[in-house]
């Protein structure tokens, strides 16, 4: 077997000339993977939000809490949910007491377009069972003119 002076025996007609290594990095696969991950993130980001859509009325102040409490949702159609499960108003108080024990407070999230009569019935049902009630609202945007 003979050795050539240029190193690869091809007379310098190869991908690598004179035995030099390729020092460029191909970033196309890296960019492709990043774009796929971006698309996946964009499609799944909205799933991380709360499951039931309720448009609560705005007030000037809100108070944050870190305690885990039961949440009663009243949709604009008038449907009642305890957490994310549909519930009958007649079973509301007993289910809250069975599931959460002596819950000090239940959050009530009601859509701002729901009839006040439905919200009043929920409050009366919880009040009759001696369960505390807190209304969930969102902060009013004070920058917008009235």
Secondary structure, DSSP 4 states (H G I P E B T S, - for coil): ----TTSSSSTT-SSSGGGPPP-----HHHHHHHHHHHHHHHHHGGGGS-SS---PPEES------S--EEEEE-TT--EEETTEE--GGGHHHHHHHHHSS-SEEEEEE-TTS-HHHHHHHHHHHHHTT-EEEE--EE--TTS--
